[in-house]
Amino acid sequence: MVGKFKLPPFIATLGTMTIGRGIAQLANNNYNTDNIGSAGAAQAFKDILYYGKTAGIFNGVWIALIIWAIFFYILSFTRSGRHIYAIGSNVDAARLSGVNVFAATTKAYMVSSFCAFVTGLVTLAQSGMGDMSAGMSYEMYAVAAAVIGGISTLGGSGLLVGVIAGASVWAILQSGLTFAKVPVAYRNIVIGILVVACVLFDVIRRNGTHRPKAKS
């Protein structure tokens, strides 16, 4: 839909997310699954993906670091990574440069889907059950971590290192507001203002960078 029919990415992803959630609700009759158990294979599943430790660090952290390292390398040192940045910066220029825009876009969304799948498994391991409300507002959390970390919503700019920093800032802010016993409504307002401010700053910066200089 995005690569072939040029549907706006936000509409395509939000629409298909809603469709997927509806299919899951139909398949499970809108009920949460039972507890997956605490013995044998179920416990091993939870330990491998969340509760277990390797070298003193929780496995969930290792999973995040490994995925981050793989895609940091891909984006920074491979042709596919350069193509993704080129498409995000200027899709028409990328196409004229010989980039297969449809293939690169499709690969990017497939990778995004895989990461969402891994997140779902980790969430399942954490809660020990299939919760029909799991993942609600995660798209907002992802946007917040990205824009706080300097990823441009206009495309073609940003590093994965910034995502780690952005996610850390967001998590610290959330935890700090929670420990300060700030009501949920005010926490949402603060996070929303922060996200909008970061995006607005990026838009202003990009417009200033691309504005043609007046000739003397």
Buried (B, 14 or more C-beta within 10 A) or exposed (E): BBBEEEEEBEEBBEEEBEEEBEEEEEEEEEEEEEEBEEEEEBBEBBEBBBBBEEEEEEBBEBBBEEBBEEBBEBBEEEEBBBBBBBBBBEBEEBBEEEBBBEEBBBBBBEBEEEEBEBBBBBBBBBBBEBEBEBBEEBBEBBBBBBBBBBBBBBBBBBBBEBBBBBBEBBEEBBEEBEEEEBEEEEBEEBBEEBBEEBBEEBEEEBEEEEEEEEEE
